[in-house]
Amino acid sequence: MTLKTKYTVNDKVLIRGFTKPVVKVILKKRYKPTKNMLGVSGWHAKIIYKKDVYKLIKSGVPYKKDEKPMVWVFDWQIIKKLPA
């Protein structure tokens, strides 16, 4: 799978997860498996806004209200890059 846009560390992007709400995150660390490694390409990311955490809690994700958790984002979950 090839990406339309090249994303870099600290890019703000809009993602759609498995629970369906659209969430804004900052990409922190890229993971791309090599030939001898297992896994899929993606990013470690951090949720930007608390209102997005509340949306996820309402959808059934067990986060605490006062945290901005690190999340895993598959490449195909990224909708678009947000302006800086």
KOLGU-4560 file (N, C-alpha, C; in nm, 3 decimals, padded with zeros to 5 digits):
<recs>
<n_xx: 00.084 n_yy: -00.118 n_zz: 00.000 ca_xx: 00.000 ca_yy: 00.000 ca_zz: 00.000 c_xx: 00.088 c_yy: 00.124 c_zz: 00.000 mol: A seq: 1 type: MET>
<n_xx: 00.066 n_yy: 00.214 n_zz: -00.092 ca_xx: 00.142 ca_yy: 00.337 ca_zz: -00.098 c_xx: 00.057 c_yy: 00.453 c_zz: -00.050 mol: A seq: 2 type: THR>
<n_xx: 00.120 n_yy: 00.544 n_zz: 00.020 ca_xx: 00.050 ca_yy: 00.660 ca_zz: 00.072 c_xx: 00.049 c_yy: 00.771 c_zz: -00.033 mol: A seq: 3 type: LEU>
<n_xx: -00.059 n_yy: 00.847 n_zz: -00.037 ca_xx: -00.068 ca_yy: 00.960 ca_zz: -00.128 c_xx: 00.023 c_yy: 01.073 c_zz: -00.081 mol: A seq: 4 type: LYS>
<n_xx: 00.029 n_yy: 01.095 n_zz: 00.049 ca_xx: 00.106 ca_yy: 01.202 ca_zz: 00.108 c_xx: 00.212 c_yy: 01.144 c_zz: 00.199 mol: A seq: 5 type: THR>
<n_xx: 00.328 n_yy: 01.200 n_zz: 00.198 ca_xx: 00.433 ca_yy: 01.159 ca_zz: 00.289 c_xx: 00.414 c_yy: 01.235 c_zz: 00.421 mol: A seq: 6 type: LYS>
<n_xx: 00.401 n_yy: 01.162 n_zz: 00.528 ca_xx: 00.384 ca_yy: 01.222 ca_zz: 00.658 c_xx: 00.516 c_yy: 01.217 c_zz: 00.733 mol: A seq: 7 type: TYR>
<n_xx: 00.538 n_yy: 01.314 n_zz: 00.820 ca_xx: 00.661 ca_yy: 01.319 ca_zz: 00.899 c_xx: 00.625 c_yy: 01.332 c_zz: 01.046 mol: A seq: 8 type: THR>
<n_xx: 00.725 n_yy: 01.318 n_zz: 01.130 ca_xx: 00.707 ca_yy: 01.331 ca_zz: 01.274 c_xx: 00.655 c_yy: 01.471 c_zz: 01.305 mol: A seq: 9 type: VAL>
<n_xx: 00.564 n_yy: 01.481 n_zz: 01.400 ca_xx: 00.500 ca_yy: 01.604 ca_zz: 01.447 c_xx: 00.399 c_yy: 01.664 c_zz: 01.349 mol: A seq: 10 type: ASN>
<n_xx: 00.358 n_yy: 01.589 n_zz: 01.247 ca_xx: 00.248 ca_yy: 01.632 ca_zz: 01.162 c_xx: 00.117 c_yy: 01.612 c_zz: 01.236 mol: A seq: 11 type: ASP>
<n_xx: 00.025 n_yy: 01.707 n_zz: 01.220 ca_xx: -00.110 ca_yy: 01.692 ca_zz: 01.275 c_xx: -00.197 c_yy: 01.632 c_zz: 01.165 mol: A seq: 12 type: LYS>
<n_xx: -00.266 n_yy: 01.523 n_zz: 01.199 ca_xx: -00.349 ca_yy: 01.456 ca_zz: 01.100 c_xx: -00.486 c_yy: 01.423 c_zz: 01.159 mol: A seq: 13 type: VAL>
<n_xx: -00.579 n_yy: 01.401 n_zz: 01.071 ca_xx: -00.714 ca_yy: 01.360 ca_zz: 01.107 c_xx: -00.725 c_yy: 01.211 c_zz: 01.080 mol: A seq: 14 type: LEU>
<n_xx: -00.772 n_yy: 01.134 n_zz: 01.178 ca_xx: -00.781 ca_yy: 00.989 ca_zz: 01.161 c_xx: -00.922 c_yy: 00.941 c_zz: 01.193 mol: A seq: 15 type: ILE>
<n_xx: -00.956 n_yy: 00.826 n_zz: 01.138 ca_xx: -01.080 ca_yy: 00.759 ca_zz: 01.172 c_xx: -01.043 c_yy: 00.621 c_zz: 01.222 mol: A seq: 16 type: ARG>
<n_xx: -01.072 n_yy: 00.595 n_zz: 01.350 ca_xx: -01.038 ca_yy: 00.467 ca_zz: 01.411 c_xx: -01.146 c_yy: 00.363 c_zz: 01.393 mol: A seq: 17 type: GLY>
<n_xx: -01.134 n_yy: 00.256 n_zz: 01.468 ca_xx: -01.229 ca_yy: 00.147 ca_zz: 01.460 c_xx: -01.363 c_yy: 00.181 c_zz: 01.523 mol: A seq: 18 type: PHE>
<n_xx: -01.366 n_yy: 00.281 n_zz: 01.614 ca_xx: -01.489 ca_yy: 00.317 ca_zz: 01.682 c_xx: -01.567 c_yy: 00.427 c_zz: 01.610 mol: A seq: 19 type: THR>
<n_xx: -01.521 n_yy: 00.471 n_zz: 01.496 ca_xx: -01.586 ca_yy: 00.563 ca_zz: 01.403 c_xx: -01.572 c_yy: 00.713 c_zz: 01.431 mol: A seq: 20 type: LYS>
<n_xx: -01.547 n_yy: 00.765 n_zz: 01.551 ca_xx: -01.531 ca_yy: 00.911 ca_zz: 01.558 c_xx: -01.401 c_yy: 00.955 c_zz: 01.489 mol: A seq: 21 type: PRO>
<n_xx: -01.406 n_yy: 01.073 n_zz: 01.432 ca_xx: -01.287 ca_yy: 01.132 ca_zz: 01.370 c_xx: -01.209 c_yy: 01.205 c_zz: 01.479 mol: A seq: 22 type: VAL>
<n_xx: -01.077 n_yy: 01.181 n_zz: 01.486 ca_xx: -00.994 ca_yy: 01.231 ca_zz: 01.595 c_xx: -00.870 c_yy: 01.298 c_zz: 01.536 mol: A seq: 23 type: VAL>
<n_xx: -00.824 n_yy: 01.407 n_zz: 01.601 ca_xx: -00.702 ca_yy: 01.475 ca_zz: 01.559 c_xx: -00.587 c_yy: 01.428 c_zz: 01.646 mol: A seq: 24 type: LYS>
<n_xx: -00.476 n_yy: 01.388 n_zz: 01.580 ca_xx: -00.359 ca_yy: 01.340 ca_zz: 01.652 c_xx: -00.232 c_yy: 01.404 c_zz: 01.595 mol: A seq: 25 type: VAL>
<n_xx: -00.124 n_yy: 01.396 n_zz: 01.675 ca_xx: 00.009 ca_yy: 01.436 ca_zz: 01.630 c_xx: 00.091 c_yy: 01.308 c_zz: 01.614 mol: A seq: 26 type: ILE>
<n_xx: 00.150 n_yy: 01.290 n_zz: 01.497 ca_xx: 00.231 ca_yy: 01.172 ca_zz: 01.472 c_xx: 00.364 c_yy: 01.185 c_zz: 01.545 mol: A seq: 27 type: LEU>
<n_xx: 00.400 n_yy: 01.082 n_zz: 01.623 ca_xx: 00.520 ca_yy: 01.089 ca_zz: 01.706 c_xx: 00.635 c_yy: 01.002 c_zz: 01.656 mol: A seq: 28 type: LYS>
<n_xx: 00.606 n_yy: 00.876 n_zz: 01.621 ca_xx: 00.713 ca_yy: 00.785 ca_zz: 01.582 c_xx: 00.661 c_yy: 00.690 c_zz: 01.475 mol: A seq: 29 type: LYS>
<n_xx: 00.737 n_yy: 00.674 n_zz: 01.369 ca_xx: 00.700 ca_yy: 00.588 ca_zz: 01.257 c_xx: 00.747 c_yy: 00.445 c_zz: 01.281 mol: A seq: 30 type: ARG>
<n_xx: 00.664 n_yy: 00.349 n_zz: 01.245 ca_xx: 00.704 ca_yy: 00.208 ca_zz: 01.249 c_xx: 00.677 c_yy: 00.150 c_zz: 01.111 mol: A seq: 31 type: TYR>
<n_xx: 00.782 n_yy: 00.100 n_zz: 01.050 ca_xx: 00.770 ca_yy: 00.035 ca_zz: 00.919 c_xx: 00.852 c_yy: -00.092 c_zz: 00.926 mol: A seq: 32 type: LYS>
<n_xx: 00.787 n_yy: -00.208 n_zz: 00.922 ca_xx: 00.861 ca_yy: -00.334 ca_zz: 00.936 c_xx: 00.953 c_yy: -00.358 c_zz: 00.816 mol: A seq: 33 type: PRO>
<n_xx: 01.069 n_yy: -00.416 n_zz: 00.846 ca_xx: 01.161 ca_yy: -00.453 ca_zz: 00.740 c_xx: 01.128 c_yy: -00.593 c_zz: 00.691 mol: A seq: 34 type: THR>
<n_xx: 01.207 n_yy: -00.644 n_zz: 00.603 ca_xx: 01.178 ca_yy: -00.773 ca_zz: 00.542 c_xx: 01.169 c_yy: -00.886 c_zz: 00.644 mol: A seq: 35 type: LYS>
<n_xx: 01.252 n_yy: -00.884 n_zz: 00.748 ca_xx: 01.257 ca_yy: -00.993 ca_zz: 00.845 c_xx: 01.167 c_yy: -00.970 c_zz: 00.967 mol: A seq: 36 type: ASN>
<n_xx: 01.095 n_yy: -00.859 n_zz: 00.970 ca_xx: 01.011 ca_yy: -00.828 ca_zz: 01.086 c_xx: 00.864 c_yy: -00.852 c_zz: 01.055 mol: A seq: 37 type: MET>
<n_xx: 00.788 n_yy: -00.881 n_zz: 01.158 ca_xx: 00.644 ca_yy: -00.896 ca_zz: 01.144 c_xx: 00.576 c_yy: -00.764 c_zz: 01.175 mol: A seq: 38 type: LEU>
<n_xx: 00.456 n_yy: -00.747 n_zz: 01.126 ca_xx: 00.379 ca_yy: -00.629 ca_zz: 01.162 c_xx: 00.335 c_yy: -00.551 c_zz: 01.040 mol: A seq: 39 type: GLY>
<n_xx: 00.266 n_yy: -00.440 n_zz: 01.068 ca_xx: 00.215 ca_yy: -00.353 ca_zz: 00.963 c_xx: 00.269 c_yy: -00.213 c_zz: 00.985 mol: A seq: 40 type: VAL>
<n_xx: 00.269 n_yy: -00.135 n_zz: 00.880 ca_xx: 00.318 ca_yy: 00.002 ca_zz: 00.888 c_xx: 00.219 c_yy: 00.089 c_zz: 00.962 mol: A seq: 41 type: SER>
<n_xx: 00.271 n_yy: 00.183 n_zz: 01.040 ca_xx: 00.184 ca_yy: 00.273 ca_zz: 01.113 c_xx: 00.263 c_yy: 00.373 c_zz: 01.194 mol: A seq: 42 type: GLY>
<n_xx: 00.193 n_yy: 00.441 n_zz: 01.282 ca_xx: 00.251 ca_yy: 00.548 ca_zz: 01.363 c_xx: 00.210 c_yy: 00.534 c_zz: 01.510 mol: A seq: 43 type: TRP>
<n_xx: 00.300 n_yy: 00.573 n_zz: 01.599 ca_xx: 00.264 ca_yy: 00.602 ca_zz: 01.736 c_xx: 00.223 c_yy: 00.749 c_zz: 01.734 mol: A seq: 44 type: HIS>
<n_xx: 00.108 n_yy: 00.779 n_zz: 01.791 ca_xx: 00.056 ca_yy: 00.915 ca_zz: 01.785 c_xx: -00.005 c_yy: 00.954 c_zz: 01.919 mol: A seq: 45 type: ALA>
<n_xx: -00.021 n_yy: 01.084 n_zz: 01.939 ca_xx: -00.081 ca_yy: 01.135 ca_zz: 02.063 c_xx: -00.205 c_yy: 01.217 c_zz: 02.027 mol: A seq: 46 type: LYS>
<n_xx: -00.313 n_yy: 01.192 n_zz: 02.099 ca_xx: -00.437 ca_yy: 01.266 ca_zz: 02.076 c_xx: -00.416 c_yy: 01.411 c_zz: 02.120 mol: A seq: 47 type: ILE>
<n_xx: -00.461 n_yy: 01.505 n_zz: 02.038 ca_xx: -00.436 ca_yy: 01.647 ca_zz: 02.064 c_xx: -00.534 c_yy: 01.706 c_zz: 02.165 mol: A seq: 48 type: ILE>
<n_xx: -00.664 n_yy: 01.684 n_zz: 02.142 ca_xx: -00.766 ca_yy: 01.754 ca_zz: 02.220 c_xx: -00.841 c_yy: 01.661 c_zz: 02.314 mol: A seq: 49 type: TYR>
<n_xx: -00.877 n_yy: 01.714 n_zz: 02.431 ca_xx: -00.954 ca_yy: 01.636 ca_zz: 02.529 c_xx: -01.094 c_yy: 01.603 c_zz: 02.478 mol: A seq: 50 type: LYS>
<n_xx: -01.149 n_yy: 01.691 n_zz: 02.394 ca_xx: -01.283 ca_yy: 01.663 ca_zz: 02.340 c_xx: -01.281 c_yy: 01.538 c_zz: 02.253 mol: A seq: 51 type: LYS>
<n_xx: -01.167 n_yy: 01.510 n_zz: 02.188 ca_xx: -01.155 ca_yy: 01.387 ca_zz: 02.110 c_xx: -01.148 c_yy: 01.265 c_zz: 02.201 mol: A seq: 52 type: ASP>
<n_xx: -01.083 n_yy: 01.280 n_zz: 02.316 ca_xx: -01.080 ca_yy: 01.171 ca_zz: 02.413 c_xx: -01.221 c_yy: 01.144 c_zz: 02.464 mol: A seq: 53 type: VAL>
<n_xx: -01.300 n_yy: 01.249 n_zz: 02.489 ca_xx: -01.438 ca_yy: 01.232 ca_zz: 02.533 c_xx: -01.522 c_yy: 01.161 c_zz: 02.427 mol: A seq: 54 type: TYR>
<n_xx: -01.499 n_yy: 01.194 n_zz: 02.298 ca_xx: -01.570 ca_yy: 01.124 ca_zz: 02.190 c_xx: -01.540 c_yy: 00.975 c_zz: 02.192 mol: A seq: 55 type: LYS>
<n_xx: -01.412 n_yy: 00.941 n_zz: 02.214 ca_xx: -01.374 ca_yy: 00.800 ca_zz: 02.218 c_xx: -01.432 c_yy: 00.729 c_zz: 02.339 mol: A seq: 56 type: LEU>
<n_xx: -01.434 n_yy: 00.797 n_zz: 02.454 ca_xx: -01.494 ca_yy: 00.740 ca_zz: 02.574 c_xx: -01.642 c_yy: 00.712 c_zz: 02.550 mol: A seq: 57 type: ILE>
<n_xx: -01.709 n_yy: 00.806 n_zz: 02.486 ca_xx: -01.852 ca_yy: 00.789 ca_zz: 02.456 c_xx: -01.876 c_yy: 00.671 c_zz: 02.361 mol: A seq: 58 type: LYS>
<n_xx: -01.777 n_yy: 00.641 n_zz: 02.277 ca_xx: -01.787 ca_yy: 00.528 ca_zz: 02.184 c_xx: -01.748 c_yy: 00.395 c_zz: 02.247 mol: A seq: 59 type: SER>
<n_xx: -01.702 n_yy: 00.399 n_zz: 02.373 ca_xx: -01.672 ca_yy: 00.275 ca_zz: 02.443 c_xx: -01.525 c_yy: 00.245 c_zz: 02.465 mol: A seq: 60 type: GLY>
<n_xx: -01.437 n_yy: 00.338 n_zz: 02.431 ca_xx: -01.294 ca_yy: 00.317 ca_zz: 02.453 c_xx: -01.262 c_yy: 00.350 c_zz: 02.598 mol: A seq: 61 type: VAL>
<n_xx: -01.193 n_yy: 00.262 n_zz: 02.671 ca_xx: -01.171 ca_yy: 00.283 ca_zz: 02.815 c_xx: -01.053 c_yy: 00.376 c_zz: 02.846 mol: A seq: 62 type: PRO>
<n_xx: -01.065 n_yy: 00.504 n_zz: 02.815 ca_xx: -00.965 ca_yy: 00.603 ca_zz: 02.852 c_xx: -01.013 c_yy: 00.680 c_zz: 02.975 mol: A seq: 63 type: TYR>
<n_xx: -00.919 n_yy: 00.740 n_zz: 03.046 ca_xx: -00.954 ca_yy: 00.829 ca_zz: 03.156 c_xx: -00.979 c_yy: 00.968 c_zz: 03.099 mol: A seq: 64 type: LYS>
<n_xx: -01.066 n_yy: 01.044 n_zz: 03.163 ca_xx: -01.107 ca_yy: 01.174 ca_zz: 03.109 c_xx: -00.994 c_yy: 01.276 c_zz: 03.103 mol: A seq: 65 type: LYS>
<n_xx: -00.901 n_yy: 01.273 n_zz: 03.195 ca_xx: -00.799 ca_yy: 01.377 ca_zz: 03.202 c_xx: -00.668 c_yy: 01.340 c_zz: 03.136 mol: A seq: 66 type: ASP>
<n_xx: -00.667 n_yy: 01.243 n_zz: 03.046 ca_xx: -00.542 ca_yy: 01.206 ca_zz: 02.981 c_xx: -00.552 c_yy: 01.226 c_zz: 02.831 mol: A seq: 67 type: GLU>
<n_xx: -00.437 n_yy: 01.244 n_zz: 02.770 ca_xx: -00.427 ca_yy: 01.247 ca_zz: 02.624 c_xx: -00.337 c_yy: 01.130 c_zz: 02.586 mol: A seq: 68 type: LYS>
<n_xx: -00.396 n_yy: 01.014 n_zz: 02.564 ca_xx: -00.317 ca_yy: 00.891 ca_zz: 02.550 c_xx: -00.241 c_yy: 00.882 c_zz: 02.417 mol: A seq: 69 type: PRO>
<n_xx: -00.136 n_yy: 00.801 n_zz: 02.421 ca_xx: -00.066 ca_yy: 00.762 ca_zz: 02.299 c_xx: -00.150 c_yy: 00.653 c_zz: 02.234 mol: A seq: 70 type: MET>
<n_xx: -00.163 n_yy: 00.657 n_zz: 02.102 ca_xx: -00.243 ca_yy: 00.561 ca_zz: 02.029 c_xx: -00.164 c_yy: 00.507 c_zz: 01.911 mol: A seq: 71 type: VAL>
<n_xx: -00.207 n_yy: 00.393 n_zz: 01.859 ca_xx: -00.148 ca_yy: 00.336 ca_zz: 01.739 c_xx: -00.238 c_yy: 00.372 c_zz: 01.621 mol: A seq: 72 type: TRP>
<n_xx: -00.177 n_yy: 00.422 n_zz: 01.513 ca_xx: -00.251 ca_yy: 00.461 ca_zz: 01.394 c_xx: -00.196 c_yy: 00.384 c_zz: 01.275 mol: A seq: 73 type: VAL>
<n_xx: -00.281 n_yy: 00.303 n_zz: 01.212 ca_xx: -00.242 ca_yy: 00.238 ca_zz: 01.088 c_xx: -00.238 c_yy: 00.342 c_zz: 00.977 mol: A seq: 74 type: PHE>
<n_xx: -00.158 n_yy: 00.319 n_zz: 00.875 ca_xx: -00.147 ca_yy: 00.414 ca_zz: 00.765 c_xx: -00.282 c_yy: 00.439 c_zz: 00.697 mol: A seq: 75 type: ASP>
<n_xx: -00.363 n_yy: 00.335 n_zz: 00.685 ca_xx: -00.490 ca_yy: 00.349 ca_zz: 00.615 c_xx: -00.596 c_yy: 00.423 c_zz: 00.696 mol: A seq: 76 type: TRP>
<n_xx: -00.570 n_yy: 00.449 n_zz: 00.825 ca_xx: -00.666 ca_yy: 00.523 ca_zz: 00.908 c_xx: -00.651 c_yy: 00.674 c_zz: 00.893 mol: A seq: 77 type: GLN>
<n_xx: -00.542 n_yy: 00.720 n_zz: 00.834 ca_xx: -00.519 ca_yy: 00.864 ca_zz: 00.819 c_xx: -00.606 c_yy: 00.918 c_zz: 00.706 mol: A seq: 78 type: ILE>
<n_xx: -00.686 n_yy: 01.019 n_zz: 00.740 ca_xx: -00.776 ca_yy: 01.080 ca_zz: 00.642 c_xx: -00.704 c_yy: 01.190 c_zz: 00.566 mol: A seq: 79 type: ILE>
<n_xx: -00.648 n_yy: 01.287 n_zz: 00.641 ca_xx: -00.577 ca_yy: 01.397 ca_zz: 00.575 c_xx: -00.485 c_yy: 01.466 c_zz: 00.675 mol: A seq: 80 type: LYS>
<n_xx: -00.393 n_yy: 01.542 n_zz: 00.621 ca_xx: -00.300 ca_yy: 01.621 ca_zz: 00.702 c_xx: -00.367 c_yy: 01.755 c_zz: 00.732 mol: A seq: 81 type: LYS>
<n_xx: -00.353 n_yy: 01.800 n_zz: 00.855 ca_xx: -00.411 ca_yy: 01.928 ca_zz: 00.896 c_xx: -00.308 c_yy: 02.038 c_zz: 00.882 mol: A seq: 82 type: LEU>
<n_xx: -00.352 n_yy: 02.162 n_zz: 00.861 ca_xx: -00.256 ca_yy: 02.273 ca_zz: 00.855 c_xx: -00.191 c_yy: 02.294 c_zz: 00.991 mol: A seq: 83 type: PRO>
<n_xx: -00.066 n_yy: 02.333 n_zz: 00.990 ca_xx: 00.010 ca_yy: 02.349 ca_zz: 01.115 c_xx: -00.032 c_yy: 02.464 c_zz: 01.198 mol: A seq: 84 type: ALA>
</recs>
